[in-house]
Amino acid sequence: MTTHAPHNADMPPLSTRRGGFWIEGDHVDIAGGTHQHGPMWAEWEAPGSGARELPVIFLHGGGGQGTDWLTTPDGRPGWARAFVAAGFASYVVDRPGHGRASQTAEVFGPVGAQAPAEQTAFLFAPSDAVDSQTQWPWSRQPHSAEIGQLAAANSALLTDLAEVNRIDAARVAALLDLTGPAIVVSHSLGAIGAWTASNMRQGLVRAIVAIEPAGPPFGTIPGVGTLTSGITVLPWITSADGIPGITGTPVAVVSGSASRFRGGAAAVRDYLRDECGARADLLALADQGLVGNGHGLMYERNSDEVANAVIRWLDSRVVDGTSGVMDAPREEFGEG
């Protein structure tokens, strides 16, 4: 973290448009009153003029919140701002039960334990990866400033992973109804809602970028649950042509060279391509000359370079708001 006042940081001035709103939850009657079960907060930012046709929806991972996309642990602007600078409108959400959308268990349902700082360090800056995870140059101790910035955002998950999948997908689908066609960028467990929402809203998700997604297919995530339907818990909606919203959709599965989950990422790409018919690429950062990244690669030291690699992939796969193929060789992005 920096030692000077944050507002004195050396950052360029911005001229953007921004706002925020709620995606309402399910109305439930509890103790004689009406509450909303699982609302979702969404905030957006867009260039002052001339935004690209497709906005980007950012879905954070399991125990985090939308701030994962707004800033890095050392105080730099996060991916949401980087994508706005590249011309995209960005929508950053707090998934149901997280961040500004947090709720009591009485309304939301039974939740597990909130991850302690030690687990945060294990996931994002493990002590045994100090030599390989060079893009985390900061302390790996649970009480360090940078780990503290991540741990402060932690919240608990519902104990029912199927319900997590259901409400995440329903709220993202409702957001897509407002935004129209969009790109979805997810991290870790946030991917399961992205897959199902795309399946529910065929044609509205023009591309998916899954950063270190939950996997491998049909795997069990300790303390969280099992992906009983491959890469989701809810079963796919299918048609004669495959899986609507997934079959034929460009997907990038992004993994870091120092992540303990990189093998699962490759398996997710294979499942999407071979079993679901998605136009899925494995965007292994090492193949892009970006080495030393772990599970939280969107807020490590080279976060801007990683964002640029993702934007290059989008530019090669999505043309004028459609899922067209440009001339960039597909092997550049790990298909095959």
C-alpha positions as CSV (number, residue, x, y, z in Angstrom):
1,M,0.0,0.0,0.0
2,T,1.1,3.6,-0.6
3,T,2.0,5.8,2.3
4,H,0.6,9.1,0.9
5,A,-3.0,10.2,1.0
6,P,-4.9,8.2,-1.7
7,H,-6.3,11.3,-3.4
8,N,-2.7,12.5,-4.0
9,A,-1.8,9.3,-5.9
10,D,-0.2,9.8,-9.3
11,M,-3.2,8.9,-11.5
12,P,-4.5,10.5,-14.7
13,P,-7.7,12.5,-14.4
14,L,-10.8,10.8,-15.6
15,S,-13.8,12.0,-17.6
16,T,-16.4,9.3,-17.4
17,R,-20.1,8.6,-16.8
18,R,-21.1,6.4,-13.9
19,G,-24.1,5.2,-11.9
20,G,-25.5,2.3,-9.9
21,F,-28.7,0.4,-9.2
22,W,-30.1,-2.7,-7.6
23,I,-31.2,-5.9,-9.3
24,E,-34.0,-6.9,-6.9
25,G,-34.1,-10.2,-5.2
26,D,-37.0,-12.6,-4.6
27,H,-39.7,-11.2,-2.4
28,V,-40.2,-13.4,0.7
29,D,-42.3,-13.0,3.8
30,I,-40.4,-13.4,7.0
31,A,-41.7,-12.6,10.5
32,G,-44.7,-10.7,9.1
33,G,-42.7,-8.5,6.8
34,T,-41.5,-8.6,3.1
35,H,-37.8,-8.9,2.4
36,Q,-35.7,-9.4,-0.7
37,H,-33.8,-12.7,-0.9
38,G,-30.6,-12.3,-2.8
39,P,-30.6,-8.8,-4.4
40,M,-27.5,-7.8,-6.4
41,W,-25.9,-4.4,-6.6
42,A,-24.5,-3.2,-9.9
43,E,-22.4,-0.1,-10.6
44,W,-21.4,1.0,-14.0
45,E,-18.8,3.3,-15.5
46,A,-18.4,4.3,-19.2
47,P,-16.2,6.5,-21.3
48,G,-17.5,10.1,-21.6
49,S,-18.4,9.4,-25.2
50,G,-17.8,6.8,-27.9
51,A,-18.1,3.6,-25.8
52,R,-17.7,0.3,-27.5
53,E,-20.9,-1.5,-28.5
54,L,-20.7,-4.3,-26.0
55,P,-20.4,-3.5,-22.2
56,V,-18.5,-5.8,-19.9
57,I,-20.1,-7.3,-16.8
58,F,-17.6,-8.3,-14.1
59,L,-18.5,-11.1,-11.6
60,H,-16.3,-11.5,-8.6
61,G,-15.3,-14.8,-7.0
62,G,-16.7,-16.9,-4.2
63,G,-15.9,-14.9,-1.0
64,G,-15.0,-11.5,-2.4
65,Q,-17.0,-8.6,-3.7
66,G,-17.1,-6.1,-6.6
67,T,-14.2,-4.2,-5.2
68,D,-12.0,-7.0,-6.6
69,W,-12.4,-5.3,-10.0
70,L,-12.1,-1.7,-8.8
71,T,-8.7,-1.6,-7.2
72,T,-5.6,-3.7,-6.5
73,P,-4.2,-4.6,-3.1
74,D,-1.5,-2.0,-3.5
75,G,-4.0,0.7,-4.4
76,R,-3.8,0.9,-8.2
77,P,-6.9,1.1,-10.4
78,G,-8.4,-2.3,-11.1
79,W,-9.7,-4.0,-14.3
80,A,-13.0,-2.2,-14.3
81,R,-11.1,1.1,-14.9
82,A,-8.7,-0.5,-17.3
83,F,-11.5,-1.7,-19.5
84,V,-13.2,1.8,-19.4
85,A,-9.9,3.3,-20.5
86,A,-10.0,0.8,-23.4
87,G,-13.4,2.1,-24.5
88,F,-15.7,-0.4,-22.7
89,A,-18.6,0.4,-20.4
90,S,-18.1,-1.7,-17.3
91,Y,-20.7,-3.1,-14.9
92,V,-19.3,-4.3,-11.6
93,V,-21.6,-6.3,-9.4
94,D,-21.8,-7.4,-5.7
95,R,-23.1,-10.9,-6.1
96,P,-26.0,-11.8,-3.8
97,G,-24.8,-12.1,-0.2
98,H,-21.6,-10.2,-0.8
99,G,-20.4,-6.6,-0.4
100,R,-23.3,-4.1,-0.6
101,A,-25.6,-7.1,-1.2
102,S,-24.8,-8.8,2.1
103,Q,-27.8,-10.1,4.1
104,T,-28.5,-11.8,7.4
105,A,-28.8,-15.6,7.4
106,E,-32.5,-15.2,8.5
107,V,-33.3,-13.6,5.1
108,F,-30.5,-15.1,2.9
109,G,-30.3,-18.6,4.2
110,P,-27.7,-20.8,6.0
111,V,-24.1,-19.6,5.3
112,G,-20.8,-21.2,6.0
113,A,-17.8,-19.7,7.8
114,Q,-16.2,-16.5,6.5
115,A,-12.7,-17.2,5.2
116,P,-10.0,-16.0,7.6
117,A,-7.0,-14.1,6.4
118,E,-4.9,-17.3,6.5
119,Q,-7.1,-18.8,3.8
120,T,-7.0,-15.6,1.8
121,A,-3.2,-15.8,1.8
122,F,-3.3,-19.5,0.9
123,L,-5.5,-18.8,-2.1
124,F,-3.8,-15.7,-3.5
125,A,-0.3,-15.7,-2.1
126,P,0.7,-19.1,-0.8
127,S,4.0,-19.3,1.0
128,D,5.2,-22.2,-1.0
129,A,4.9,-20.2,-4.3
130,V,7.3,-17.4,-3.4
131,D,9.7,-18.4,-6.1
132,S,7.2,-19.0,-8.9
133,Q,4.5,-16.4,-8.2
134,T,6.7,-13.4,-8.9
135,Q,3.8,-11.1,-9.7
136,W,2.9,-11.0,-6.0
137,P,5.9,-9.1,-4.8
138,W,4.3,-8.2,-1.4
139,S,4.2,-9.9,1.9
140,R,2.4,-13.3,2.1
141,Q,1.7,-13.0,5.8
142,P,-2.0,-13.0,6.8
143,H,-1.6,-9.6,8.7
144,S,0.2,-7.8,5.9
145,A,-1.2,-4.7,4.2
146,E,-1.9,-6.3,0.8
147,I,-3.4,-9.6,2.2
148,G,-5.4,-7.4,4.6
149,Q,-6.9,-5.5,1.6
150,L,-8.2,-8.8,0.2
151,A,-9.3,-10.3,3.5
152,A,-11.3,-7.2,4.5
153,A,-13.6,-7.9,1.5
154,N,-14.3,-11.5,2.5
155,S,-17.9,-12.7,3.2
156,A,-19.5,-16.1,3.6
157,L,-21.1,-18.3,1.0
158,L,-24.5,-20.0,1.2
159,T,-24.0,-23.6,2.2
160,D,-26.3,-24.7,-0.7
161,L,-24.1,-24.3,-3.9
162,A,-27.1,-25.0,-6.1
163,E,-28.9,-22.0,-4.6
164,V,-25.7,-19.9,-5.1
165,N,-25.8,-20.9,-8.8
166,R,-29.5,-20.2,-9.1
167,I,-29.6,-16.7,-7.6
168,D,-26.3,-15.6,-9.2
169,A,-27.6,-16.7,-12.6
170,A,-31.0,-15.2,-12.2
171,R,-29.6,-11.8,-11.2
172,V,-27.0,-11.7,-13.9
173,A,-29.8,-12.7,-16.4
174,A,-31.9,-9.8,-15.2
175,L,-28.9,-7.5,-15.6
176,L,-28.4,-8.7,-19.1
177,D,-32.1,-7.9,-19.8
178,L,-31.2,-4.2,-19.0
179,T,-27.8,-4.0,-20.7
180,G,-28.6,-5.9,-23.8
181,P,-25.8,-7.9,-25.5
182,A,-22.7,-7.9,-23.3
183,I,-19.4,-9.6,-22.5
184,V,-19.1,-11.4,-19.1
185,V,-15.8,-11.6,-17.2
186,S,-15.9,-13.8,-14.2
187,H,-13.4,-14.9,-11.5
188,S,-13.2,-18.2,-9.7
189,L,-16.6,-19.4,-8.3
190,G,-18.3,-16.4,-10.1
191,A,-18.0,-18.5,-13.3
192,I,-20.9,-20.8,-12.4
193,G,-23.4,-18.0,-12.5
194,A,-21.8,-16.7,-15.7
195,W,-22.3,-20.1,-17.5
196,T,-25.9,-20.5,-16.4
197,A,-26.9,-16.9,-17.1
198,S,-25.5,-17.2,-20.6
199,N,-27.5,-20.4,-21.0
200,M,-30.6,-18.7,-19.8
201,R,-30.2,-15.6,-22.1
202,Q,-29.2,-17.1,-25.4
203,G,-27.7,-14.5,-27.7
204,L,-27.2,-11.8,-25.0
205,V,-23.7,-13.0,-23.9
206,R,-21.4,-12.5,-26.9
207,A,-18.3,-13.7,-25.1
208,I,-17.2,-15.0,-21.7
209,V,-13.8,-14.6,-20.1
210,A,-13.4,-17.0,-17.1
211,I,-10.5,-16.0,-14.9
212,E,-9.3,-19.1,-13.0
213,P,-12.8,-20.6,-13.1
214,A,-14.2,-23.1,-10.6
215,G,-13.3,-26.6,-11.7
216,P,-12.3,-29.2,-12.8
217,P,-15.6,-30.4,-14.4
218,F,-17.6,-32.5,-12.0
219,G,-15.1,-31.6,-9.3
220,T,-15.8,-31.1,-5.6
221,I,-14.6,-27.8,-4.1
222,P,-13.7,-28.4,-0.5
223,G,-16.1,-26.6,1.9
224,V,-18.2,-25.3,-1.0
225,G,-19.8,-28.1,-3.0
226,T,-19.7,-30.2,-6.1
227,L,-20.1,-29.2,-9.7
228,T,-22.7,-31.8,-10.4
229,S,-23.5,-30.7,-13.9
230,G,-20.0,-30.3,-15.2
231,I,-19.0,-26.7,-14.6
232,T,-22.2,-25.7,-13.0
233,V,-24.5,-27.2,-10.3
234,L,-27.8,-26.5,-12.1
235,P,-28.5,-28.7,-15.2
236,W,-28.0,-27.1,-18.6
237,I,-31.0,-26.0,-20.7
238,T,-30.4,-27.9,-24.0
239,S,-31.8,-27.8,-27.5
240,A,-31.3,-29.8,-30.7
241,D,-28.4,-27.5,-31.5
242,G,-26.5,-28.0,-28.2
243,I,-26.4,-25.8,-25.2
244,P,-28.0,-22.4,-25.9
245,G,-25.7,-19.5,-25.0
246,I,-22.7,-21.8,-24.7
247,T,-22.4,-23.7,-27.9
248,G,-20.7,-21.5,-30.5
249,T,-19.9,-18.8,-27.9
250,P,-16.3,-17.5,-27.7
251,V,-14.8,-18.3,-24.3
252,A,-11.4,-17.6,-22.9
253,V,-10.3,-19.6,-19.9
254,V,-7.5,-17.6,-18.3
255,S,-4.9,-19.2,-16.0
256,G,-1.7,-18.1,-14.4
257,S,1.6,-20.0,-14.5
258,A,2.0,-20.0,-10.8
259,S,-1.6,-20.9,-9.9
260,R,-2.4,-24.1,-8.1
261,F,-5.6,-24.2,-10.2
262,R,-4.1,-24.0,-13.7
263,G,-4.7,-27.7,-14.3
264,G,-8.4,-27.2,-13.5
265,A,-8.6,-24.3,-16.0
266,A,-7.3,-26.5,-18.8
267,A,-9.9,-29.1,-18.0
268,V,-12.6,-26.5,-18.0
269,R,-11.5,-25.3,-21.5
270,D,-11.5,-28.9,-22.7
271,Y,-15.0,-29.5,-21.3
272,L,-16.4,-26.3,-22.9
273,R,-14.9,-27.1,-26.3
274,D,-15.4,-30.9,-26.5
275,E,-18.6,-31.4,-24.5
276,C,-20.4,-28.0,-24.9
277,G,-19.4,-26.9,-28.4
278,A,-18.1,-23.5,-27.2
279,R,-15.4,-21.8,-29.2
280,A,-13.1,-22.1,-26.1
281,D,-9.5,-21.0,-25.9
282,L,-7.1,-21.5,-23.0
283,L,-5.4,-18.2,-22.5
284,A,-2.4,-19.4,-20.5
285,L,-0.6,-16.2,-19.5
286,A,2.8,-17.8,-19.8
287,D,2.1,-18.3,-23.6
288,Q,1.5,-14.5,-23.8
289,G,4.9,-13.8,-22.1
290,L,3.3,-13.1,-18.8
291,V,4.8,-15.4,-16.1
292,G,4.5,-15.6,-12.4
293,N,0.7,-15.1,-11.9
294,G,-1.4,-16.8,-9.3
295,H,-5.1,-17.2,-8.7
296,G,-5.8,-13.4,-8.3
297,L,-4.1,-12.5,-11.5
298,M,-6.4,-9.5,-12.2
299,Y,-5.0,-7.6,-9.2
300,E,-1.3,-8.7,-9.1
301,R,1.6,-6.5,-10.1
302,N,1.2,-6.9,-13.8
303,S,-2.6,-6.6,-13.8
304,D,-2.7,-4.0,-16.6
305,E,-0.6,-6.2,-18.9
306,V,-3.0,-9.2,-18.1
307,A,-6.0,-6.9,-18.8
308,N,-4.4,-6.0,-22.2
309,A,-4.0,-9.6,-23.1
310,V,-7.7,-10.3,-22.4
311,I,-8.7,-7.2,-24.4
312,R,-6.5,-8.4,-27.3
313,W,-8.4,-11.8,-27.1
314,L,-11.7,-10.0,-27.2
315,D,-10.7,-7.9,-30.1
316,S,-9.8,-11.1,-32.0
317,R,-13.0,-13.0,-31.2
318,V,-15.8,-10.3,-31.1
319,V,-16.3,-8.1,-34.1
320,D,-18.7,-5.1,-34.1
321,G,-20.7,-6.7,-31.3
322,T,-21.0,-10.1,-32.9
323,S,-19.1,-13.3,-32.2
324,G,-17.1,-13.2,-35.4
325,V,-13.6,-14.5,-36.0
326,M,-10.9,-12.1,-37.1
327,D,-7.6,-13.0,-38.7
328,A,-5.6,-13.5,-35.5
329,P,-4.3,-17.1,-35.5
330,R,-6.3,-19.2,-33.0
331,E,-3.1,-21.0,-31.8
332,E,-2.0,-17.6,-30.4
333,F,-4.6,-18.1,-27.7
334,G,-4.1,-21.7,-27.0
335,E,-6.8,-23.5,-29.0
336,G,-5.9,-27.1,-29.9
